[in-house]
């Protein structure tokens, strides 16, 4: 693929960074438009988006650092390496970081309904992920295991190997494309669900549960060795977090669903 969108003697424009910026912008625009339709103050939504983005960036970096702590302790200089600084971090760390910062923001603006705002965020998150994973695909990060399937992708750009350690010349599962496509499908599903939901919180809970299942399955095709592993290598860090999300999200979904039925 093309890790570097533009390279000059003075600066390099990395494809991943550009597409990630586009992903954040598109997610915000969708959220802002959805909030406007619901009659919610756009300034409040802009503030929420800013807090969520800051929380997502910090959370993603923090989980990356925690996951790779043993390596950094052995190689302290690697902490400041370009690949570490350039990396977007771990999605689930960003998800938790955005969740925490959003709760803090909503706590300061109690006129905003937490569950209603969360439902508006569900499709926006899925849209941003779908676009953001295209950046991963172009950069070569989050690559898959070797495969003989006809849609396997072989990277040839030395920059991909240099920046994120992508194997070159070997057909790999395009796990980034798998996740991008599933997130776009999830986005359209959530948009449709938004117009038919039975209770406040159904959209964000559906997103959390469905994405956790999809991410858990896609992880089996991942090939990057630095994803972190739990339980003696049985699960990756993201699979472990996905199970926690499922364990928390499913009971809440069932509880709120039953409450909505009892109120009919």
Secondary structure, DSSP 4 states (H G I P E B T S, - for coil): --SEEEE-SS-EEEHHHHHHHHHHHHHHHHHHHHHHHTT--HHHHHHHHHHHHHHHHHHHHHHHHHHTHHHHHH-GGGGGSHHHHH----HHHHHHHHHHHHHHHHHH-TTS-HHHHHHHHHHHHHHHHHHHHHHHHHHT-S-B-B--STT-B-B--HHHHHHH-PPBSS-B--HHHHHHHHHHHHHHHHHHHHTT-SSTTHHHHHHHHHHHHHHHHHGGGB--TTS-EETTTTEEHHHHHHHHHHHHHHHHHHHHHHHHHHT-
